Amino acid sequence: MPVALQARGVSRSFRGFRALDHVDLSVAEGEIHAILGPNGAGKTTLFNCLSGFLQPTEGTVELFGETIAGLPPHRIVDRGLSRSFQISSVFETLTVLENLVVALQARTGHPVRFWEPREALREFEPRARKIAEQVRLNGKEQVRAADLSHGQKRNLEIGISLTQDPRVLLLDEPTSGMGREDVERTVDLAREVAKGRTVVFVEHNMGVVAKLADRITVLARGQVLAAGSYEQIKSDPRVIEAYLGEEVRA
């Protein structure tokens, strides 16, 4: 399969601390790829470098063969990569529909202006309603984001990412803080949104990784420790050692 997203020798330092150390990552088009590692391994730092929120100290990042390292996040979004965040970034005082409409409006390059009539946004509502349905929030369109459950807020954030029609979607710990039922629903949703696109996700829950990932890259201390299928990763002594003191489930 063609390579959708590739990192070559990506390093990132913060005042002498090397959070990433020559990380190589290759994600095939259409693949669901997990980034796994203990706390402090550099997973979110890698996501930030892939999506333009941080610039690599060394190395480069390519999206479908085009170098994107050094571009600002909105330019990377324009090229087909979108992401969600570990900490929810939805507008709490807006409804589900309004959150999606604002994201769709932003894609046009003409941000929402408070002096414009609301009717100016109505053209985006049909698409927003379709996305709400896609992320299992149909019937919740008029509910304020602040009144959603934690799992529903995560779904809304995925929906906001989908407003950009990404070819590559990065999900940063999509099941973090969820109960078992919400985790199962989010796994189903992730499978659904992965149809027709490439998905890369950071996750701690090995059960989620086992159900979703085609391939896995394991980070430890800012370096790639191992890469392969779930069956290869779960029995790798280096991975087991990296998770020493944490429960690893087969």
LUMVEX-795341 format. One record per residue: residue in three letters; z, x, y of N, C-alpha, C in turn. Coordinates in nm, 3 decimals. Layout:
BEGIN
NUMI  residuo      nup    neast   nnorth     caup   caeast  canorth      cup    ceast   cnorth
NUMI      ALA        Z        X        Y        Z        X        Y        Z        X        Y
...
***
This chain:
BEGIN
NUMI  residuo      nup    neast   nnorth     caup   caeast  canorth      cup    ceast   cnorth
NUMI      MET    0.000    0.085   -0.120    0.000    0.000    0.000    0.000    0.088    0.125
NUMI      PRO   -0.066    0.044    0.234   -0.061    0.120    0.359    0.083    0.130    0.409
NUMI      VAL    0.110    0.235    0.482    0.244    0.256    0.539    0.256    0.177    0.668
NUMI      ALA    0.358    0.092    0.677    0.380    0.013    0.797    0.466    0.089    0.898
NUMI      LEU    0.573    0.149    0.852    0.669    0.215    0.940    0.708    0.348    0.879
NUMI      GLN    0.701    0.453    0.962    0.732    0.585    0.910    0.810    0.667    1.013
NUMI      ALA    0.917    0.728    0.965    0.993    0.824    1.046    0.973    0.962    0.984
NUMI      ARG    0.946    1.059    1.069    0.923    1.196    1.022    1.020    1.290    1.093
NUMI      GLY    1.115    1.343    1.017    1.208    1.442    1.071    1.288    1.392    1.189
NUMI      VAL    1.328    1.266    1.188    1.398    1.209    1.303    1.544    1.258    1.307
NUMI      SER    1.579    1.318    1.419    1.717    1.361    1.445    1.763    1.300    1.577
NUMI      ARG    1.894    1.279    1.587    1.951    1.229    1.711    2.090    1.288    1.727
NUMI      SER    2.110    1.353    1.842    2.239    1.416    1.872    2.303    1.350    1.993
NUMI      PHE    2.435    1.345    1.991    2.514    1.293    2.103    2.617    1.399    2.141
NUMI      ARG    2.588    1.473    2.249    2.680    1.575    2.299    2.727    1.669    2.187
NUMI      GLY    2.632    1.716    2.110    2.663    1.811    2.006    2.686    1.751    1.869
NUMI      PHE    2.714    1.620    1.864    2.731    1.554    1.734    2.596    1.506    1.684
NUMI      ARG    2.561    1.546    1.563    2.430    1.513    1.507    2.443    1.386    1.422
NUMI      ALA    2.407    1.273    1.479    2.419    1.145    1.409    2.309    1.126    1.305
NUMI      LEU    2.191    1.180    1.333    2.080    1.180    1.238    2.028    1.322    1.226
NUMI      ASP    1.995    1.362    1.105    1.955    1.501    1.082    1.828    1.504    0.997
NUMI      HIS    1.714    1.510    1.064    1.583    1.521    0.999    1.563    1.413    0.892
NUMI      VAL    1.571    1.290    0.937    1.554    1.176    0.847    1.406    1.144    0.830
NUMI      ASP    1.364    1.133    0.705    1.229    1.086    0.671    1.241    0.947    0.609
NUMI      LEU    1.156    0.857    0.652    1.156    0.721    0.600    1.013    0.671    0.596
NUMI      SER    0.974    0.612    0.483    0.839    0.556    0.471    0.850    0.417    0.411
NUMI      VAL    0.801    0.317    0.485    0.810    0.178    0.443    0.669    0.124    0.428
NUMI      ALA    0.635    0.079    0.308    0.501    0.026    0.283    0.484   -0.112    0.345
NUMI      GLU    0.363   -0.143    0.382    0.333   -0.275    0.438    0.366   -0.384    0.335
NUMI      GLY    0.436   -0.488    0.378    0.475   -0.597    0.291    0.600   -0.573    0.210
NUMI      GLU    0.663   -0.459    0.228    0.783   -0.423    0.152    0.909   -0.477    0.218
NUMI      ILE    1.011   -0.506    0.135    1.145   -0.531    0.186    1.227   -0.407    0.153
NUMI      HIS    1.266   -0.335    0.256    1.327   -0.203    0.240    1.468   -0.204    0.296
NUMI      ALA    1.565   -0.163    0.215    1.705   -0.161    0.257    1.746   -0.021    0.301
NUMI      ILE    1.827   -0.016    0.408    1.892    0.108    0.450    2.039    0.093    0.416
NUMI      LEU    2.086    0.179    0.330    2.221    0.168    0.275    2.299    0.294    0.310
NUMI      GLY    2.430    0.280    0.323    2.514    0.397    0.347    2.652    0.357    0.391
NUMI      PRO    2.750    0.445    0.373    2.886    0.415    0.416    2.896    0.410    0.567
NUMI      ASN    3.008    0.362    0.619    3.029    0.359    0.763    3.012    0.498    0.822
NUMI      GLY    2.941    0.505    0.935    2.919    0.634    1.001    2.804    0.714    0.945
NUMI      ALA    2.725    0.653    0.856    2.615    0.727    0.794    2.496    0.747    0.887
NUMI      GLY    2.488    0.665    0.995    2.376    0.677    1.088    2.275    0.564    1.078
NUMI      LYS    2.312    0.457    1.009    2.217    0.348    0.985    2.172    0.280    1.115
NUMI      THR    2.268    0.240    1.198    2.232    0.171    1.322    2.165    0.267    1.419
NUMI      THR    2.207    0.393    1.420    2.140    0.492    1.504    1.993    0.505    1.464
NUMI      LEU    1.967    0.504    1.334    1.827    0.509    1.288    1.751    0.386    1.334
NUMI      PHE    1.813    0.267    1.321    1.748    0.145    1.369    1.717    0.156    1.519
NUMI      ASN    1.811    0.210    1.595    1.789    0.222    1.739    1.675    0.318    1.771
NUMI      CYS    1.660    0.422    1.691    1.548    0.515    1.711    1.416    0.452    1.670
NUMI      LEU    1.417    0.372    1.564    1.295    0.307    1.518    1.246    0.203    1.619
NUMI      SER    1.340    0.138    1.688    1.304    0.026    1.776    1.301    0.063    1.924
NUMI      GLY    1.324    0.189    1.957    1.310    0.235    2.095    1.434    0.223    2.180
NUMI      PHE    1.547    0.177    2.124    1.670    0.169    2.202    1.735    0.306    2.219
NUMI      LEU    1.699    0.399    2.132    1.734    0.539    2.148    1.608    0.622    2.123
NUMI      GLN    1.597    0.733    2.193    1.486    0.824    2.169    1.533    0.936    2.077
NUMI      PRO    1.456    0.969    1.974    1.496    1.079    1.886    1.507    1.211    1.962
NUMI      THR    1.607    1.291    1.926    1.617    1.426    1.980    1.504    1.512    1.924
NUMI      GLU    1.471    1.487    1.797    1.359    1.554    1.731    1.288    1.451    1.643
NUMI      GLY    1.165    1.483    1.607    1.092    1.399    1.513    1.011    1.289    1.580
NUMI      THR    0.945    1.212    1.498    0.858    1.107    1.550    0.866    0.982    1.462
NUMI      VAL    0.825    0.870    1.520    0.822    0.741    1.450    0.682    0.683    1.467
NUMI      GLU    0.627    0.632    1.359    0.493    0.574    1.362    0.497    0.430    1.311
NUMI      LEU    0.424    0.344    1.378    0.408    0.205    1.337    0.260    0.182    1.308
NUMI      PHE    0.229    0.158    1.181    0.090    0.144    1.136    0.004    0.259    1.187
NUMI      GLY    0.061    0.381    1.176   -0.012    0.502    1.210   -0.012    0.540    1.357
NUMI      GLU    0.045    0.456    1.442    0.050    0.482    1.586    0.189    0.531    1.624
NUMI      THR    0.196    0.641    1.697    0.324    0.695    1.739    0.390    0.603    1.840
NUMI      ILE    0.515    0.564    1.811    0.589    0.476    1.903    0.715    0.542    1.957
NUMI      ALA    0.753    0.658    1.902    0.870    0.728    1.954    0.845    0.763    2.101
NUMI      GLY    0.939    0.731    2.187    0.923    0.754    2.330    0.885    0.631    2.408
NUMI      LEU    0.837    0.527    2.338    0.804    0.402    2.406    0.930    0.320    2.430
NUMI      PRO    0.936    0.243    2.539    1.050    0.152    2.559    1.044    0.037    2.460
NUMI      PRO    1.159   -0.029    2.435    1.164   -0.134    2.332    1.060   -0.244    2.350
NUMI      HIS    1.036   -0.289    2.475    0.943   -0.401    2.491    0.800   -0.361    2.455
NUMI      ARG    0.766   -0.233    2.472    0.632   -0.188    2.433    0.620   -0.180    2.281
NUMI      ILE    0.730   -0.146    2.216    0.729   -0.143    2.070    0.718   -0.285    2.015
NUMI      VAL    0.785   -0.380    2.079    0.772   -0.521    2.040    0.627   -0.565    2.053
NUMI      ASP    0.561   -0.525    2.162    0.421   -0.560    2.183    0.331   -0.508    2.070
NUMI      ARG    0.373   -0.399    2.007    0.294   -0.339    1.899    0.329   -0.395    1.762
NUMI      GLY    0.424   -0.489    1.759    0.446   -0.561    1.633    0.576   -0.537    1.561
NUMI      LEU    0.674   -0.474    1.629    0.804   -0.452    1.565    0.912   -0.523    1.645
NUMI      SER    0.992   -0.604    1.576    1.102   -0.675    1.640    1.227   -0.655    1.556
NUMI      ARG    1.344   -0.681    1.618    1.469   -0.656    1.546    1.577   -0.756    1.585
NUMI      SER    1.674   -0.771    1.495    1.798   -0.839    1.527    1.907   -0.733    1.539
NUMI      PHE    2.024   -0.777    1.587    2.133   -0.683    1.611    2.255   -0.719    1.528
NUMI      GLN    2.338   -0.616    1.502    2.461   -0.638    1.426    2.555   -0.733    1.498
NUMI      ILE    2.564   -0.719    1.630    2.644   -0.808    1.714    2.551   -0.912    1.775
NUMI      SER    2.583   -1.039    1.758    2.496   -1.146    1.804    2.466   -1.134    1.952
NUMI      SER    2.338   -1.153    1.987    2.297   -1.141    2.127    2.232   -1.270    2.177
NUMI      VAL    2.268   -1.383    2.118    2.213   -1.511    2.164    2.281   -1.551    2.295
NUMI      PHE    2.215   -1.642    2.370    2.274   -1.697    2.491    2.366   -1.812    2.450
NUMI      GLU    2.496   -1.789    2.458    2.595   -1.883    2.405    2.589   -2.019    2.475
NUMI      THR    2.559   -2.022    2.605    2.563   -2.148    2.680    2.433   -2.229    2.670
NUMI      LEU    2.330   -2.170    2.609    2.204   -2.241    2.591    2.200   -2.305    2.452
NUMI      THR    2.120   -2.407    2.438    2.103   -2.471    2.308    2.015   -2.382    2.219
NUMI      VAL    2.008   -2.419    2.093    1.920   -2.349    1.999    1.777   -2.351    2.052
NUMI      LEU    1.730   -2.470    2.091    1.592   -2.482    2.140    1.571   -2.398    2.265
NUMI      GLU    1.666   -2.400    2.357    1.652   -2.325    2.482    1.649   -2.174    2.454
NUMI      ASN    1.731   -2.126    2.361    1.726   -1.984    2.325    1.587   -1.944    2.277
NUMI      LEU    1.529   -2.028    2.194    1.396   -1.996    2.140    1.287   -2.008    2.245
NUMI      VAL    1.299   -2.109    2.331    1.201   -2.127    2.439    1.203   -2.008    2.535
NUMI      VAL    1.323   -1.963    2.572    1.334   -1.848    2.662    1.270   -1.724    2.599
NUMI      ALA    1.292   -1.704    2.468    1.233   -1.589    2.401    1.081   -1.600    2.397
NUMI      LEU    1.030   -1.719    2.373    0.885   -1.738    2.373    0.826   -1.717    2.512
NUMI      GLN    0.896   -1.765    2.615    0.851   -1.746    2.753    0.847   -1.597    2.787
NUMI      ALA    0.948   -1.523    2.743    0.955   -1.381    2.774    0.835   -1.306    2.718
NUMI      ARG    0.784   -1.353    2.606    0.670   -1.285    2.544    0.545   -1.293    2.630
NUMI      THR    0.537   -1.392    2.718    0.419   -1.408    2.803    0.417   -1.308    2.918
NUMI      GLY    0.530   -1.240    2.941    0.538   -1.148    3.053    0.581   -1.214    3.181
NUMI      HIS    0.609   -1.345    3.176    0.655   -1.419    3.294    0.793   -1.476    3.265
NUMI      PRO    0.898   -1.404    3.300    1.034   -1.447    3.268    1.068   -1.580    3.334
NUMI      VAL    1.168   -1.647    3.275    1.213   -1.775    3.329    1.269   -1.755    3.469
NUMI      ARG    1.230   -1.845    3.560    1.281   -1.840    3.698    1.356   -1.969    3.725
NUMI      PHE    1.476   -1.958    3.780    1.562   -2.075    3.795    1.503   -2.180    3.888
NUMI      TRP    1.412   -2.138    3.978    1.356   -2.235    4.073    1.236   -2.310    4.017
NUMI      GLU    1.188   -2.271    3.901    1.074   -2.340    3.842    1.121   -2.468    3.771
NUMI      PRO    1.041   -2.573    3.775    1.081   -2.697    3.705    1.087   -2.675    3.555
NUMI      ARG    1.177   -2.749    3.490    1.193   -2.738    3.346    1.064   -2.768    3.270
NUMI      GLU    0.981   -2.853    3.330    0.856   -2.891    3.265    0.770   -2.768    3.234
NUMI      ALA    0.788   -2.661    3.313    0.707   -2.542    3.292    0.734   -2.478    3.156
NUMI      LEU    0.850   -2.509    3.097    0.886   -2.451    2.968    0.849   -2.540    2.850
NUMI      ARG    0.811   -2.664    2.878    0.790   -2.759    2.768    0.676   -2.718    2.676
NUMI      GLU    0.581   -2.642    2.728    0.469   -2.601    2.643    0.515   -2.515    2.526
NUMI      PHE    0.633   -2.453    2.539    0.683   -2.366    2.433    0.767   -2.441    2.329
NUMI      GLU    0.801   -2.566    2.356    0.892   -2.637    2.268    0.837   -2.664    2.129
NUMI      PRO    0.708   -2.702    2.113    0.658   -2.723    1.976    0.673   -2.600    1.888
NUMI      ARG    0.638   -2.484    1.943    0.652   -2.359    1.866    0.799   -2.329    1.840
NUMI      ALA    0.885   -2.355    1.938    1.028   -2.330    1.921    1.085   -2.418    1.811
NUMI      ARG    1.041   -2.543    1.803    1.090   -2.634    1.699    1.045   -2.587    1.561
NUMI      LYS    0.925   -2.535    1.550    0.878   -2.484    1.421    0.961   -2.364    1.376
NUMI      ILE    0.995   -2.278    1.472    1.078   -2.161    1.437    1.218   -2.206    1.398
NUMI      ALA    1.273   -2.304    1.470    1.405   -2.357    1.434    1.405   -2.409    1.291
NUMI      GLU    1.299   -2.476    1.253    1.289   -2.526    1.116    1.278   -2.411    1.017
NUMI      GLN    1.202   -2.309    1.054    1.183   -2.194    0.966    1.314   -2.122    0.936
NUMI      VAL    1.404   -2.116    1.037    1.532   -2.047    1.017    1.646   -2.143    0.985
NUMI      ARG    1.610   -2.260    0.933    1.706   -2.358    0.882    1.796   -2.416    0.991
NUMI      LEU    1.744   -2.431    1.112    1.822   -2.489    1.221    1.761   -2.620    1.271
NUMI      ASN    1.672   -2.678    1.192    1.620   -2.809    1.230    1.734   -2.910    1.227
NUMI      GLY    1.737   -2.996    1.328    1.849   -3.086    1.348    1.958   -3.029    1.435
NUMI      LYS    1.949   -2.899    1.465    2.048   -2.832    1.550    1.987   -2.790    1.684
NUMI      GLU    1.866   -2.838    1.712    1.795   -2.788    1.830    1.872   -2.810    1.960
NUMI      GLN    1.948   -2.918    1.971    2.019   -2.948    2.096    2.165   -2.904    2.092
NUMI      VAL    2.204   -2.830    1.991    2.340   -2.778    1.981    2.350   -2.646    2.057
NUMI      ARG    2.455   -2.632    2.139    2.476   -2.505    2.209    2.501   -2.394    2.108
NUMI      ALA    2.449   -2.276    2.138    2.468   -2.162    2.048    2.616   -2.133    2.026
NUMI      ALA    2.698   -2.155    2.127    2.842   -2.130    2.115    2.906   -2.219    2.009
NUMI      ASP    2.844   -2.333    1.979    2.901   -2.428    1.883    2.846   -2.412    1.742
NUMI      LEU    2.760   -2.315    1.722    2.707   -2.288    1.589    2.808   -2.208    1.507
NUMI      SER    2.798   -2.221    1.375    2.878   -2.134    1.288    2.826   -1.991    1.298
NUMI      HIS    2.904   -1.897    1.246    2.861   -1.756    1.249    2.727   -1.739    1.179
NUMI      GLY    2.713   -1.800    1.061    2.588   -1.788    0.988    2.471   -1.848    1.062
NUMI      GLN    2.493   -1.961    1.129    2.385   -2.025    1.205    2.345   -1.939    1.326
NUMI      LYS    2.442   -1.872    1.388    2.408   -1.782    1.499    2.321   -1.668    1.450
NUMI      ARG    2.350   -1.617    1.331    2.267   -1.510    1.276    2.125   -1.561    1.249
NUMI      ASN    2.116   -1.685    1.199    1.984   -1.744    1.177    1.908   -1.758    1.309
NUMI      LEU    1.979   -1.800    1.414    1.915   -1.814    1.545    1.865   -1.679    1.594
NUMI      GLU    1.943   -1.575    1.572    1.899   -1.443    1.616    1.773   -1.400    1.541
NUMI      ILE    1.766   -1.431    1.413    1.643   -1.403    1.338    1.528   -1.484    1.396
NUMI      GLY    1.556   -1.610    1.431    1.453   -1.694    1.493    1.403   -1.634    1.624
NUMI      ILE    1.493   -1.583    1.705    1.453   -1.519    1.831    1.362   -1.400    1.803
NUMI      SER    1.395   -1.323    1.699    1.307   -1.211    1.661    1.169   -1.260    1.619
NUMI      LEU    1.163   -1.376    1.552    1.036   -1.429    1.504    0.948   -1.481    1.616
NUMI      THR    1.007   -1.511    1.733    0.924   -1.558    1.845    0.821   -1.454    1.888
NUMI      GLN    0.845   -1.328    1.850    0.752   -1.221    1.888    0.641   -1.200    1.785
NUMI      ASP    0.639   -1.286    1.681    0.539   -1.272    1.573    0.530   -1.129    1.520
NUMI      PRO    0.643   -1.073    1.477    0.641   -0.932    1.437    0.569   -0.909    1.305
NUMI      ARG    0.503   -0.797    1.294    0.450   -0.752    1.166    0.558   -0.678    1.088
NUMI      VAL    0.651   -0.616    1.162    0.764   -0.547    1.101    0.891   -0.602    1.165
NUMI      LEU    0.986   -0.645    1.082    1.110   -0.704    1.130    1.227   -0.620    1.081
NUMI      LEU    1.312   -0.575    1.174    1.432   -0.499    1.142    1.553   -0.592    1.153
NUMI      LEU    1.634   -0.599    1.049    1.753   -0.683    1.047    1.875   -0.593    1.029
NUMI      ASP    1.961   -0.590    1.130    2.079   -0.503    1.127    2.199   -0.581    1.074
NUMI      GLU    2.235   -0.556    0.949    2.347   -0.621    0.881    2.342   -0.773    0.895
NUMI      PRO    2.238   -0.836    0.842    2.220   -0.981    0.863    2.329   -1.067    0.801
NUMI      THR    2.404   -1.016    0.700    2.508   -1.098    0.637    2.649   -1.057    0.678
NUMI      SER    2.660   -0.969    0.778    2.792   -0.920    0.820    2.884   -1.034    0.861
NUMI      GLY    3.006   -1.035    0.807    3.107   -1.133    0.846    3.088   -1.271    0.786
NUMI      MET    2.995   -1.287    0.692    2.966   -1.418    0.635    3.046   -1.443    0.508
NUMI      GLY    3.075   -1.571    0.484    3.127   -1.613    0.356    3.018   -1.618    0.252
NUMI      ARG    3.057   -1.640    0.126    2.961   -1.633    0.015    2.846   -1.731    0.031
NUMI      GLU    2.875   -1.855    0.072    2.768   -1.954    0.083    2.669   -1.916    0.192
NUMI      ASP    2.719   -1.868    0.307    2.629   -1.825    0.415    2.546   -1.705    0.371
NUMI      VAL    2.607   -1.615    0.294    2.533   -1.498    0.245    2.415   -1.544    0.159
NUMI      GLU    2.439   -1.637    0.069    2.331   -1.686   -0.018    2.219   -1.751    0.063
NUMI      ARG    2.259   -1.829    0.164    2.157   -1.894    0.249    2.076   -1.790    0.327
NUMI      THR    2.145   -1.685    0.373    2.075   -1.582    0.450    1.980   -1.501    0.362
NUMI      VAL    2.019   -1.476    0.239    1.929   -1.408    0.144    1.802   -1.491    0.124
NUMI      ASP    1.819   -1.622    0.106    1.703   -1.710    0.090    1.615   -1.708    0.214
NUMI      LEU    1.679   -1.709    0.332    1.604   -1.707    0.457    1.528   -1.576    0.472
NUMI      ALA    1.594   -1.465    0.438    1.528   -1.335    0.449    1.403   -1.328    0.360
NUMI      ARG    1.413   -1.383    0.240    1.296   -1.387    0.152    1.183   -1.467    0.217
NUMI      GLU    1.221   -1.577    0.281    1.121   -1.664    0.343    1.051   -1.594    0.459
NUMI      VAL    1.129   -1.533    0.549    1.067   -1.471    0.666    0.992   -1.343    0.630
NUMI      ALA    1.020   -1.288    0.510    0.950   -1.166    0.468    0.807   -1.194    0.423
NUMI      LYS    0.774   -1.320    0.399    0.639   -1.353    0.353    0.538   -1.319    0.463
NUMI      GLY    0.447   -1.231    0.431    0.344   -1.195    0.527    0.383   -1.088    0.626
NUMI      ARG    0.500   -1.028    0.608    0.542   -0.921    0.700    0.627   -0.818    0.625
NUMI      THR    0.656   -0.709    0.692    0.741   -0.602    0.639    0.881   -0.620    0.694
NUMI      VAL    0.982   -0.607    0.609    1.121   -0.622    0.653    1.200   -0.497    0.615
NUMI      VAL    1.274   -0.446    0.712    1.369   -0.335    0.688    1.506   -0.386    0.730
NUMI      PHE    1.605   -0.372    0.643    1.737   -0.423    0.678    1.848   -0.325    0.641
NUMI      VAL    1.951   -0.322    0.726    2.073   -0.248    0.700    2.171   -0.343    0.634
NUMI      GLU    2.238   -0.296    0.530    2.330   -0.385    0.458    2.438   -0.305    0.387
NUMI      HIS    2.559   -0.361    0.381    2.669   -0.303    0.304    2.685   -0.372    0.169
NUMI      ASN    2.647   -0.499    0.162    2.669   -0.579    0.043    2.565   -0.542   -0.063
NUMI      MET    2.612   -0.477   -0.169    2.519   -0.431   -0.273    2.454   -0.548   -0.346
NUMI      GLY    2.525   -0.661   -0.354    2.464   -0.778   -0.416    2.342   -0.825   -0.340
NUMI      VAL    2.351   -0.824   -0.206    2.238   -0.863   -0.121    2.123   -0.764   -0.139
NUMI      VAL    2.157   -0.636   -0.141    2.054   -0.533   -0.159    1.982   -0.553   -0.292
NUMI      ALA    2.059   -0.581   -0.398    2.000   -0.599   -0.531    1.903   -0.717   -0.533
NUMI      LYS    1.935   -0.823   -0.461    1.851   -0.943   -0.462    1.726   -0.930   -0.375
NUMI      LEU    1.734   -0.850   -0.269    1.626   -0.850   -0.171    1.535   -0.728   -0.175
NUMI      ALA    1.591   -0.610   -0.196    1.519   -0.487   -0.166    1.418   -0.448   -0.273
NUMI      ASP    1.296   -0.416   -0.229    1.198   -0.353   -0.318    1.230   -0.205   -0.334
NUMI      ARG    1.269   -0.143   -0.223    1.309   -0.002   -0.224    1.428    0.016   -0.132
NUMI      ILE    1.501    0.125   -0.153    1.624    0.153   -0.079    1.623    0.298   -0.034
NUMI      THR    1.667    0.321    0.089    1.697    0.456    0.137    1.845    0.462    0.167
NUMI      VAL    1.912    0.561    0.111    2.056    0.577    0.130    2.081    0.692    0.226
NUMI      LEU    2.160    0.663    0.330    2.199    0.765    0.427    2.345    0.804    0.404
NUMI      ALA    2.375    0.930    0.432    2.513    0.978    0.432    2.521    1.095    0.529
NUMI      ARG    2.615    1.086    0.622    2.634    1.190    0.724    2.505    1.223    0.798
NUMI      GLY    2.426    1.117    0.823    2.306    1.134    0.904    2.185    1.187    0.831
NUMI      GLN    2.195    1.205    0.701    2.083    1.256    0.623    2.046    1.160    0.512
NUMI      VAL    1.920    1.170    0.465    1.878    1.090    0.351    1.940    1.149    0.225
NUMI      LEU    2.021    1.069    0.158    2.089    1.112    0.036    2.004    1.083   -0.087
NUMI      ALA    1.940    0.966   -0.087    1.859    0.926   -0.202    1.764    0.816   -0.158
NUMI      ALA    1.658    0.796   -0.234    1.563    0.688   -0.208    1.502    0.645   -0.340
NUMI      GLY    1.480    0.514   -0.353    1.421    0.464   -0.477    1.448    0.317   -0.495
NUMI      SER    1.428    0.269   -0.616    1.455    0.129   -0.649    1.606    0.108   -0.662
NUMI      TYR    1.646   -0.019   -0.671    1.788   -0.049   -0.688    1.842    0.011   -0.817
NUMI      GLU    1.765    0.002   -0.925    1.810    0.057   -1.052    1.831    0.207   -1.043
NUMI      GLN    1.745    0.276   -0.969    1.761    0.420   -0.952    1.882    0.453   -0.866
NUMI      ILE    1.900    0.375   -0.759    2.005    0.405   -0.663    2.144    0.378   -0.720
NUMI      LYS    2.160    0.268   -0.791    2.295    0.227   -0.832    2.358    0.324   -0.931
NUMI      SER    2.274    0.402   -1.003    2.327    0.496   -1.101    2.322    0.641   -1.054
NUMI      ASP    2.281    0.662   -0.929    2.271    0.798   -0.875    2.411    0.851   -0.845
NUMI      PRO    2.453    0.961   -0.907    2.588    1.014   -0.883    2.615    1.046   -0.736
NUMI      ARG    2.513    1.086   -0.663    2.532    1.119   -0.521    2.566    0.993   -0.442
NUMI      VAL    2.504    0.881   -0.477    2.532    0.755   -0.409    2.672    0.707   -0.442
NUMI      ILE    2.709    0.716   -0.569    2.843    0.675   -0.611    2.948    0.758   -0.538
NUMI      GLU    2.924    0.887   -0.525    3.020    0.974   -0.456    3.030    0.939   -0.308
NUMI      ALA    2.916    0.905   -0.247    2.916    0.871   -0.104    2.997    0.745   -0.078
NUMI      TYR    3.004    0.658   -0.177    3.080    0.534   -0.163    3.220    0.545   -0.222
NUMI      LEU    3.267    0.667   -0.245    3.400    0.687   -0.302    3.503    0.613   -0.218
NUMI      GLY    3.583    0.531   -0.283    3.683    0.451   -0.211    3.632    0.315   -0.171
NUMI      GLU    3.501    0.289   -0.191    3.445    0.157   -0.165    3.395    0.100   -0.298
NUMI      GLU    3.395   -0.030   -0.308    3.355   -0.095   -0.431    3.204   -0.103   -0.437
NUMI      VAL    3.147   -0.049   -0.544    3.002   -0.056   -0.566    2.979   -0.147   -0.684
NUMI      ARG    2.904   -0.253   -0.661    2.877   -0.349   -0.768    2.735   -0.331   -0.821
NUMI      ALA    2.722   -0.339   -0.951    2.589   -0.328   -1.012    2.513   -0.459   -0.992
***
